[in-house]
Every structure is written in C-alpha cells, then in structure tokens.
C-alpha cells in the first residue's frame, strides 16, 4: 500500500506537537475542581487497582453514566500518582497531543492538500476553546472519546485499502475494538457508524452509494446491530441522563434549546476569547425557542447550503461541516441531559470546525512569520484562559463574573470565602445563591451551613427548619439541622436528626456522624452497628474506626479497642484522636511506656491533652513535650 502524502515535514510535526502540549504545561500545577471532587477524590472505589477491571462490570452499581474506559483511566492515574492531581493533568495534556497527532495522520490518509493539512492540524492543536477539555480533569472523557473516535476512522481507512484477507481481518478488528472503546468512553460515540458510512461514500465517489454499501454489507450490518444494542443499553438499562423520561420526547421544545446552544458553541469556536466553567442558568431543559434559537437555525441553514453548494468544488468542506454537525447532536440538548452545555463538549466537533476553517483558508496566503505569530498568540490565549481552571476560587469567580445567571457559583464561593475567613463575603454569596435558587435544597443547606460555621447556631437552625418545610426529605438540610441541635446542646434531638439524614442517604459520612453522637450520648450498643455500616461503606474512615475503638474500650474489650485504634491511625496518620485514646487505655492497663509514646504522638499532631492525664504521666516519670502552637 502506498504511503500517503505527509503534509508536514518532520520539523513541522515536532513544532505541531510542541504547540499542542506546551501551553497546557501550567495545568500540571492545578488541582481538583468541581466534578473532580466527587468523581475522583471522594470516589473510594476508584482508589484501588482493582477498580481498573471492576469498572467493566456492566450490571453492577447504579452510577449515572456507565463509562468504564474513562473510569479505568482515572483509576490508573490515581493509583500511579497516589492521588496527586498533577498526573491527571499530565495525562490530559498527553491525550491532547495524541489527538492532535491522530488528527494529522487522518488528514494525511485523506490525501488532502498539504496546506490544508498544515492549517487544520495547527488550528486543532492551539484552539483556545479546548481549554475546558484539557485543563479540567473531568474533561478527560472528551479527550479519550476523540482519540478513539479519530483512531477508528484512521483504522477504517486502512481497512478499506487492505488488499488481503489477513489485513482486512486485522484492520476490521482494530476498527471494532477502537469503536467499542469509544462507545464505553462517552455516549457521543453513537454517531461513529454514521460518520464511517459517510466517509466511505465520500471516498467511493463517483460510484453509486448502493455499490459501496453492498461491498461492506456485513461490516455495516454489525455496526447497525451493535448501535441498536448500545442505544437500548444507554436508554433503558443504564440511562445516561437524570432527566425524567416523559421529558425526552418533547422534540419541538428541545430543538429550540439545541439551536440556541448550537449558536453558543459556534461563538465559542469562532471567537474563543473567554472561558465559562459553568453555563448553568444560561440553558435549562425545556426552555424552548428564543432569539438565539433563531440565530442558530439561520447559521445551521447557511452552513448546510454552503456545504451542498460546494460538495464537488470543495468536498472536504462539506465533509467537515457534516462531521461538525453530526458529532454535536448527542450533546446538543435534543435528548436533554443534566448539564446541557459545557465547553469540553466542543472538543470532538471542533475537528470538523478546524478542517472546515482550513479549507476556507486555503486561498489565504500568509508567510511563515505571520503563521508563527498567530500560533504563538493562540498559545498565549490558552495560558490566559487556563487561569480560570487553576483553583476552585478562580473557577467560580470567573463563572460568577461572566455568567451571573449561574446558581452554583455564588454557593461555591460562599463556601470558599468562609474557609478563607471572609465571613461577610461568604454570607453575601450564600444569601445570593438562596435568592437565585429557592427551588434547590442544596442551596438552602449551604446557606444554613454558612450560618452554622459562623457560630450563628439559632439562625442556622431556623434556616434549616424553613428549608425542611419545603424539602422534608433533604438529607443536607437534616444534616445541618442535626449539627445545629448538637451545638445547642440538644443531643437527643440531634441524634434523631442525624439518623434521619443517614436513613435518607446512608453515606459513610452521615453514618459516622450519627454513630459519633450515639457514642457521646453513651449509647454504645446502638452506636456499634451504625459505625460498622460506616466502615463497611468506607473502610478508610478513620474517625469511625476511632469511635468503634471507644465502644470496645468502654466495654473493656481492650484488644479489640487497640486493633480499631490502630486501624484508625492507618487510615489517617494526621488524626490525633486514636493516639490520645490509645494513650489513655494503655495508662489504665499499666502500659506506661506505650502510653507515653502515644500521648506524645497525639500532642505532636495538635491534640490538647487533659492536664490531669499529663500530670499523671509526669508523676509516673514520663514528661510530655508540648510543641509550640502556630
């Protein structure tokens, strides 16, 4: 088989890869943001190597969006890097470099003019609209999808040209394998069979389409059957949306929403001057038609007319527009999903946009110096936009500034400002979020939580009670109410509120807090099964193991108590409580050297020891050195 034309010299290829990777290197210093927290940091199942193959279990679990390839990728990064965020960011940057390389190779095999290959590849490498997919760890799914999607197309081209049965089998198997990996990375892969068919028809021209389909009838039949099974799986068995099914088929309304989003997406691709990490509030399920919808419809019609007009004179433009539109459909809002629009949705469709732009720019002659300056400016813009993804505060402040309609931004900023000691700013943001989203129990709970954290216990309790009048089954509001009751000294009422929160949502945290209150109330027999459930849910829950140790200690089961305290230390080496409890238990059992060692460890970790206990150790000849407090 003849080698396709390059379109890039080796030196230009190295420059292409550098342009794709270098501007994203600052992201290696970024942390976890937004969805990263619950999807990675708090996702305990992901924190062990077994998650890599457990993620493939089709029938287990109820997690929204069955995307095992993405999950396995995150699990590998977590276990390789010990939970350090830099390795996740490094993988995202490397994946963008891979996607850029595969895109270039695909353009090679399509035998496009070298200038078109050059411009399209560099456009994709340095397009600032990609910042949301690369600098945001949870954008990983779009990077993986694009790598497999383009890889499938590239393998399909080799499959078409295979001249022996062995090569056809090898490349056919590669096509199917990469396609399956794309499908179980993100649902947008459902468009892949359509793209392969259109690619085949384009390259087979002027042969009749019937001849092309018959030539690979078995191949396409398998794709149709596999695609149908995948749709049934994603809609009926493991649904990929939280939107109620009765809202799925209001297509007229959803079309208006989708066209408005299409216009927004086009603006982001044509003029990537800003990044908005959260578009919530701009687009809502069921919002229907508006002026942006009409503009989006007009833009779509113009592109379709141009594509049809130029289908012979500029066939690559027609193909690029088709790719752009078709790959956008799954995330367009036609089938409503929880989050209607995000910039990382642009990553795969931008392949078509970059190729279409390159075709239009084919007759625009600029020197190498001008081209280099354009690439450099785009790289600088990537670095500039990336600042919004550097920290949670930068992310939410950027969102709040550019998208005042975001309901999540003020709630998140309230928590951030509270942690920074900016009490008035935190309270102002919490009030703003409560005014913007009275229908959200999460926002009400956040407001009550800010009041509680500021020591305004009665106001927090009153706010939680008002929220529960509207949302009686809100676990978050019950939790804040329970904390406020405990702080007010109403322990029995607090235990009941903690129990209600845990019964509504039996997470390890809720169970642990409920069990801790039972221990403090001396109800050890009631506390043990609750705390046991907590550590069964999260075996690394240090404080729950510590409280289980207190229960065993109170029942004078000292060996079991020591085992549980040791387990608490293993789970969190910064927790001073199990060291303190071990010190007390060892002292009571006459194990004075061990008691002294554990007491010193507790003091080193910041635990304020009981003066009487310190004096008792001193009387026995053991002195505790209290480290200076910062």
C-alpha positions in Angstrom: 0.0 0.0 0.0 1.4 3.4 -1.0 2.3 5.8 1.8 0.0 8.9 1.9 1.5 12.3 1.4 2.8 13.9 4.5 1.5 17.5 4.5 4.1 18.2 7.3 7.9 18.0 7.4 9.4 16.2 10.4 10.4 19.5 11.8 6.9 21.0 11.3 5.5 17.9 13.0 7.7 18.5 16.1 6.5 22.1 16.1 2.9 20.9 15.9 3.3 18.6 18.9 5.1 21.3 20.9 2.3 23.8 20.1 -0.3 21.3 21.3 1.5 20.5 24.6 3.5 23.5 25.8 0.7 26.0 26.5 -1.0 23.4 28.7 2.0 22.6 30.9 1.0 25.2 33.6 -2.0 22.9 34.3 0.3 20.4 35.9 0.3 22.8 38.9 -3.5 22.9 39.0 -5.7 20.9 41.5 -9.0 19.1 41.5 -12.1 21.1 40.6 -15.9 20.7 40.7 -16.9 17.3 39.4 -13.3 16.1 40.1 -14.0 16.2 43.8 -16.8 13.6 44.0 -15.8 11.7 40.8 -12.2 11.2 41.8 -11.2 12.5 45.2 -14.2 11.2 47.1 -14.8 8.1 44.9 -13.4 5.5 47.2 -13.8 2.6 44.7 -11.5 4.4 42.3 -8.7 4.4 44.9 -7.6 0.8 44.4 -6.0 -1.0 41.5 -9.0 -3.4 41.3 -11.1 -0.5 40.1 -9.4 -0.8 36.6 -11.2 -4.1 35.9 -14.1 -3.7 38.2 -15.1 -0.7 36.1 -16.1 -3.1 33.3 -18.9 -4.7 35.4 -22.0 -3.9 33.3 -24.7 -5.0 35.7 -23.2 -3.8 39.0 -23.8 -0.4 40.5 -26.2 2.4 39.8 -23.7 5.2 39.0 -25.0 7.6 36.3 -23.2 7.3 33.0 -21.6 3.9 32.5 -18.3 5.0 31.1 -15.8 2.3 32.2 -12.9 3.4 29.9 -12.9 6.9 31.5 -13.3 5.4 35.0 -10.4 2.9 34.4 -8.2 5.8 33.1 -8.8 7.8 36.2 -8.2 4.8 38.5 -4.8 4.2 36.8 -3.8 7.8 37.4 -4.9 7.8 41.0 -3.0 4.7 41.9 0.1 5.6 39.9 0.3 9.1 41.4 -1.0 8.4 44.9 -3.9 10.8 44.4 -1.7 13.7 43.2 -3.6 15.9 40.7 -0.6 16.6 38.5 -0.6 13.2 37.0 -4.2 13.6 35.9 -3.4 16.9 34.3 -0.3 15.4 32.6 -2.5 12.6 31.2 -5.0 15.2 29.8 -2.1 17.1 28.1 -0.7 13.9 26.7 -4.1 12.9 25.4 -4.5 16.2 23.6 -1.1 15.7 22.0 -2.2 12.2 20.9 -5.5 13.5 19.5 -3.5 16.2 17.5 -1.2 13.5 16.1 -4.0 11.1 15.2 -5.9 14.0 13.5 -2.8 14.9 11.5 -2.4 11.2 10.4 -6.1 11.1 9.5 -5.7 14.1 7.3 -2.7 12.5 5.7 -4.6 9.4 4.7 -7.5 11.5 3.3 -4.9 12.8 0.8 -5.9 16.5 1.4 -3.7 19.3 0.1 -0.6 19.8 2.3 -1.5 23.3 3.1 -5.0 22.2 4.3 -3.4 19.5 6.5 -1.0 22.0 8.0 -3.6 24.7 8.8 -6.2 22.2 10.1 -3.7 20.4 12.4 -2.3 23.6 13.9 -5.8 25.0 14.4 -6.8 21.9 16.3 -3.5 21.9 18.3 -3.8 25.5 19.6 -7.6 26.2 19.5 -8.3 28.1 22.8 -11.8 26.6 23.0 -10.1 23.3 24.1 -9.0 24.7 27.4 -12.1 23.4 29.2 -11.5 19.9 28.0 -7.8 19.8 28.8 -7.2 21.9 31.9 -10.3 20.4 33.6 -9.6 16.8 34.7 -13.2 15.7 34.2 -12.9 16.7 30.6 -10.9 13.5 30.2 -13.9 11.7 28.7 -13.9 14.0 25.7 -10.2 13.6 25.1 -10.4 9.8 25.3 -13.5 9.8 23.1 -11.8 11.9 20.4 -8.6 9.7 20.4 -10.7 6.5 19.9 -13.1 8.2 17.5 -10.4 9.5 15.2 -8.4 6.3 15.7 -11.4 4.3 14.5 -11.7 6.5 11.4 -8.0 6.1 10.7 -8.2 2.3 11.1 -11.2 2.3 8.8 -9.3 3.9 6.0 -6.6 1.2 6.3 -9.4 -1.4 6.4 -10.8 0.0 3.1 -7.4 -0.3 1.4 -6.5 -3.7 2.8 -5.6 -6.0 -0.2 -5.6 -9.3 1.6 -8.0 -11.2 3.8 -5.5 -11.2 6.7 -5.1 -7.4 6.5 -8.9 -6.9 6.3 -9.4 -9.0 9.4 -6.7 -7.2 11.3 -7.8 -3.7 10.4 -11.5 -4.7 10.7 -10.8 -6.0 14.2 -9.0 -2.7 15.1 -11.9 -0.6 13.8 -14.4 -2.6 16.0 -12.1 -2.5 19.1 -11.5 1.2 18.9 -15.2 1.8 18.3 -16.2 -0.2 21.3 -13.7 1.7 23.5 -15.1 5.0 22.2 -18.7 3.8 23.0 -17.7 3.0 26.6 -15.9 6.3 27.0 -18.9 8.6 26.2 -22.3 8.3 24.6 -21.4 10.6 21.7 -19.7 7.7 20.0 -23.2 6.6 18.8 -22.5 8.8 15.8 -19.4 6.9 14.7 -21.2 4.4 12.4 -22.8 7.3 10.5 -19.5 9.1 10.1 -17.8 5.9 8.8 -20.6 5.4 6.3 -20.4 9.0 5.1 -16.6 8.7 4.9 -16.9 5.6 2.8 -19.4 7.2 0.5 -17.3 10.3 0.1 -14.1 8.3 -0.8 -16.0 5.9 -3.1 -17.4 8.8 -5.2 -18.5 8.6 -8.1 -19.5 5.0 -7.5 -23.2 4.6 -6.6 -23.9 4.5 -2.8 -25.6 1.1 -3.2 -22.3 -0.3 -4.5 -20.4 1.0 -1.5 -22.9 -0.4 1.0 -23.1 -3.8 -0.7 -19.3 -4.0 -0.8 -19.2 -3.9 3.0 -22.7 -5.1 3.9 -21.6 -7.4 6.7 -19.5 -4.7 8.2 -22.3 -2.1 8.3 -24.9 -4.7 9.5 -22.7 -5.4 12.5 -22.5 -1.7 13.3 -26.3 -1.3 13.0 -26.9 -4.2 15.4 -24.2 -3.0 17.8 -25.5 0.5 17.7 -29.1 -0.6 18.4 -28.0 -2.7 21.3 -26.0 0.3 22.6 -29.0 2.7 22.4 -31.2 0.2 24.3 -28.5 -0.2 26.9 -28.0 3.6 27.4 -31.7 4.4 27.4 -33.2 1.5 29.3 -30.6 -0.4 31.2 -28.0 2.2 32.3 -29.6 5.6 31.4 -27.1 8.4 30.8 -29.4 11.2 31.9 -31.3 12.2 35.1 -34.0 14.0 33.1 -37.4 12.1 33.5 -38.3 10.1 30.5 -41.6 11.9 30.0 -39.4 15.0 29.0 -37.3 13.1 26.5 -39.6 13.3 23.5 -40.8 17.0 23.6 -38.6 17.4 20.4 -40.0 20.7 19.3 -39.1 22.4 22.6 -35.7 20.6 22.8 -34.9 21.7 19.2 -35.3 25.3 20.2 -32.9 24.8 23.1 -30.5 22.8 21.0 -30.3 25.5 18.3 -29.6 28.2 21.0 -26.8 26.0 22.3 -25.5 25.5 18.7 -25.2 29.2 18.3 -23.3 29.5 21.6 -21.0 26.6 20.5 -20.3 28.4 17.2 -19.4 31.6 19.0 -17.0 29.7 21.3 -15.3 28.1 18.3 -15.1 31.2 16.1 -14.2 33.7 18.9 -12.7 31.8 21.8 -11.9 35.0 23.9 -13.2 33.7 27.2 -14.0 30.6 29.1 -17.0 30.0 31.3 -16.6 26.9 33.5 -20.3 26.7 34.4 -23.1 27.5 31.9 -25.9 26.6 34.4 -28.6 29.2 34.2 -28.0 30.1 30.6 -29.6 27.0 29.3 -32.3 24.9 31.0 -34.2 21.8 30.0 -37.4 22.8 28.3 -36.6 26.5 27.8 -37.6 26.2 24.1 -37.3 28.8 21.4 -35.8 32.2 21.7 -33.8 34.7 19.6 -30.6 32.6 20.0 -32.5 29.6 18.6 -33.5 31.6 15.5 -29.9 32.7 15.0 -28.7 29.2 15.5 -31.2 27.9 12.9 -30.0 30.6 10.5 -26.4 29.6 11.0 -27.2 25.9 10.5 -29.1 26.6 7.3 -26.2 28.7 5.9 -23.7 26.0 6.6 -25.9 23.3 5.1 -26.4 25.4 1.9 -22.7 26.2 1.6 -21.8 22.5 2.2 -24.3 21.4 -0.5 -23.2 24.1 -2.9 -19.5 23.2 -2.6 -20.0 19.4 -2.4 -18.0 19.0 -5.6 -15.7 22.0 -5.7 -14.8 21.9 -2.0 -15.8 18.4 -0.9 -13.5 18.4 2.2 -15.5 21.5 3.4 -18.8 19.5 3.0 -17.3 16.5 4.8 -16.0 18.8 7.6 -19.4 20.5 8.2 -21.1 17.2 8.2 -18.7 15.9 10.9 -19.1 19.1 12.9 -22.9 18.9 13.0 -23.3 15.2 13.4 -20.8 14.8 16.3 -22.5 17.7 18.0 -26.0 16.2 18.0 -25.6 13.9 21.1 -24.6 16.8 23.3 -26.9 19.4 21.6 -29.8 19.1 24.0 -32.1 17.3 21.6 -32.1 14.5 24.2 -31.9 16.5 27.4 -29.1 15.7 29.8 -28.4 17.1 33.3 -25.9 19.7 32.0 -26.9 21.0 28.6 -23.7 22.7 27.6 -20.1 22.8 28.6 -17.0 23.8 26.7 -15.5 20.4 26.8 -18.4 19.2 24.6 -16.7 21.1 21.8 -13.6 19.0 21.6 -14.7 16.3 19.2 -16.9 18.5 17.0 -14.0 21.0 16.7 -12.3 18.5 14.5 -14.9 19.3 11.8 -14.7 23.0 12.5 -10.9 23.1 12.2 -10.9 21.2 8.9 -13.7 23.4 7.5 -11.8 26.6 8.5 -8.6 25.2 7.0 -10.4 24.6 3.7 -11.8 28.1 3.6 -8.3 29.5 4.4 -6.7 27.5 1.6 -6.5 30.6 -0.7 -5.4 32.9 2.0 -1.6 33.3 1.6 0.4 34.3 4.7 4.1 34.0 5.3 5.6 31.6 7.9 6.3 34.5 10.2 2.7 35.6 10.3 1.6 32.0 10.8 4.0 31.6 13.6 2.8 34.7 15.3 -0.8 33.5 15.1 0.1 30.2 16.6 2.0 32.0 19.4 -0.9 34.3 20.1 -3.2 31.3 20.4 -0.9 29.6 22.8 -0.7 32.7 24.9 -4.5 32.8 24.9 -4.6 29.2 26.1 -2.4 30.1 29.0 -4.5 33.1 29.8 -7.8 31.2 29.7 -6.3 28.4 31.7 -6.0 30.6 34.8 -9.8 30.1 35.3 -9.1 26.4 35.9 -6.2 26.9 38.3 -8.1 26.8 41.6 -11.8 26.4 42.7 -11.8 30.1 43.6 -10.6 31.2 40.2 -13.1 28.9 38.5 -16.1 30.1 40.4 -15.1 33.8 40.3 -14.7 33.6 36.6 -18.1 32.0 36.2 -19.7 34.5 38.5 -18.2 37.4 36.6 -19.0 36.1 33.1 -22.3 34.2 33.8 -24.2 35.9 36.6 -27.0 33.5 36.0 -25.0 30.6 37.4 -26.7 29.4 40.5 -23.8 27.2 41.6 -21.1 29.9 41.5 -22.3 32.0 44.5 -23.0 28.9 46.6 -19.5 27.6 45.9 -17.9 31.0 46.5 -19.8 31.2 49.8 -18.0 28.0 51.0 -14.6 29.2 49.7 -14.9 32.6 51.3 -16.0 31.0 54.6 -12.9 28.8 54.6 -10.8 31.9 54.0 -12.3 33.7 56.9 -14.2 36.3 54.7 -17.4 36.0 56.7 -19.3 38.9 55.3 -18.4 37.9 51.7 -19.4 34.3 52.4 -22.8 35.3 53.9 -23.5 37.7 51.0 -22.8 34.9 48.4 -24.9 32.4 50.4 -27.8 34.8 50.5 -27.5 35.5 46.8 -27.5 31.8 46.0 -30.6 31.2 48.2 -32.4 34.1 46.4 -31.4 32.7 42.9 -32.3 29.1 43.6 -35.2 28.9 46.1 -36.1 25.5 44.5 -32.8 23.9 45.5 -32.4 22.2 48.8 -28.6 22.1 48.3 -28.5 25.9 48.2 -30.7 26.2 51.3 -28.5 23.7 53.1 -25.4 25.6 52.0 -26.8 28.9 53.4 -27.7 27.2 56.7 -24.3 25.6 56.8 -22.5 29.0 56.4 -24.6 30.5 59.2 -23.6 27.5 61.4 -19.9 27.8 60.6 -20.1 31.4 61.6 -21.4 30.5 65.0 -24.9 31.7 64.3 -26.5 28.5 65.5 -30.1 29.6 66.1 -30.2 31.3 62.6 -28.8 28.2 61.1 -31.4 26.1 62.8 -34.2 28.4 61.8 -33.0 28.4 58.1 -32.8 24.6 58.1 -36.3 24.3 59.6 -37.7 26.6 56.9 -35.9 24.6 54.2 -37.3 21.3 55.6 -40.8 22.7 55.4 -40.3 22.8 51.6 -37.9 19.8 51.3 -38.7 17.4 54.1 -36.6 14.6 52.5 -33.4 16.7 52.1 -30.5 14.9 53.7 -28.4 18.0 53.5 -30.9 20.1 55.5 -31.3 17.4 58.1 -27.5 17.2 58.5 -27.2 21.0 59.1 -30.1 20.9 61.5 -28.5 18.0 63.4 -25.2 19.9 63.7 -27.0 23.0 65.0 -29.0 20.9 67.5 -25.8 19.3 68.8 -24.1 22.7 69.1 -27.2 23.9 71.0 -26.9 21.1 73.5 -30.0 19.2 72.3 -28.3 15.9 72.0 -31.3 13.6 71.7 -32.9 15.8 69.0 -29.5 15.9 67.2 -29.3 12.1 67.3 -32.7 11.9 65.7 -31.8 14.5 63.0 -28.5 12.7 62.2 -30.5 9.4 62.0 -32.9 11.0 59.6 -30.2 12.2 57.3 -28.4 8.9 57.3 -31.6 7.0 56.6 -32.4 9.2 53.7 -28.8 9.0 52.3 -26.8 6.3 54.1 -23.3 7.6 53.2 -20.3 6.7 55.3 -20.1 10.3 56.5 -23.7 10.6 57.6 -23.5 7.2 59.3 -20.2 8.2 61.0 -21.7 11.4 62.4 -24.8 9.6 63.7 -22.7 7.0 65.3 -20.4 9.5 66.9 -23.4 11.3 68.5 -24.6 7.9 69.9 -21.1 7.3 71.4 -21.1 10.8 73.0 -24.5 10.0 74.5 -23.2 6.7 75.9 -25.4 4.6 73.8 -22.7 2.2 72.8 -24.9 -0.7 71.8 -26.8 1.5 69.4 -23.7 3.1 68.0 -21.7 0.0 67.1 -23.9 -1.3 64.2 -24.2 2.3 62.8 -20.4 2.8 62.8 -19.9 -0.7 61.4 -22.0 0.2 58.5 -20.0 3.4 58.0 -16.6 1.5 57.8 -18.2 -1.2 55.6 -19.1 1.6 53.2 -15.7 3.3 53.5 -13.0 1.1 55.1 -10.7 4.1 55.3 -12.9 6.2 57.5 -10.5 6.9 60.3 -12.9 8.7 62.8 -15.4 5.9 62.6 -12.7 3.3 63.4 -11.7 5.6 66.3 -15.3 5.7 67.6 -15.5 1.9 67.3 -12.4 1.7 69.4 -14.0 3.9 72.0 -17.0 1.5 72.1 -14.7 -1.5 72.6 -12.8 0.4 75.2 -16.0 1.3 77.0 -17.0 -2.4 77.0 -13.4 -3.3 78.3 -12.6 -5.2 75.2 -9.1 -3.8 75.1 -7.6 -6.0 72.4 -10.4 -5.2 70.0 -10.2 -1.5 71.0 -6.4 -1.4 70.3 -7.0 -3.1 66.9 -9.6 -0.5 66.0 -7.5 2.5 67.1 -4.5 1.1 65.1 -6.8 0.8 62.1 -7.9 4.5 62.6 -4.2 5.5 62.6 -3.5 3.6 59.4 -6.4 5.3 57.7 -5.3 8.8 58.7 -1.9 9.4 60.1 -2.8 13.0 60.9 -5.7 12.2 63.2 -4.6 12.6 66.8 -7.7 11.1 68.4 -6.8 7.4 68.2 -3.3 8.2 69.6 -4.9 10.0 72.5 -7.3 7.2 73.2 -4.6 4.6 73.0 -2.5 6.6 75.5 -5.4 6.7 78.0 -6.2 3.0 77.5 -2.5 1.9 77.9 -2.2 4.1 81.1 -5.2 2.4 82.6 -3.7 -1.0 81.8 -0.3 -0.1 83.3 1.5 0.0 79.9 3.2 3.3 80.8 6.0 3.5 78.1 3.4 2.8 75.3 1.0 5.3 76.9 3.7 8.0 76.9 4.7 7.3 73.3 1.1 7.6 72.1 0.4 10.7 74.2 3.5 12.3 72.6 2.3 11.5 69.1 -1.2 13.0 69.9 0.5 16.2 71.2 2.7 16.4 68.2 -0.4 16.2 65.9 -2.0 19.1 67.8 -4.2 17.3 70.4 -4.6 19.2 73.6 -4.1 16.6 76.3 -6.1 16.6 79.5 -4.0 18.3 82.2 -4.8 15.6 84.7 -3.6 12.9 82.4 -0.4 14.9 81.6 0.2 15.2 85.4 -0.4 11.5 86.0 2.2 10.6 83.4 4.6 13.1 85.0 4.1 11.6 88.4 5.0 8.2 86.8 8.2 9.7 85.5 7.1 10.4 81.9 7.1 14.0 80.6 5.2 15.2 77.5 6.9 17.8 75.4 4.2 20.1 74.1 5.2 21.5 70.7 4.7 25.2 70.2 1.4 26.1 68.7 1.3 28.2 65.5 
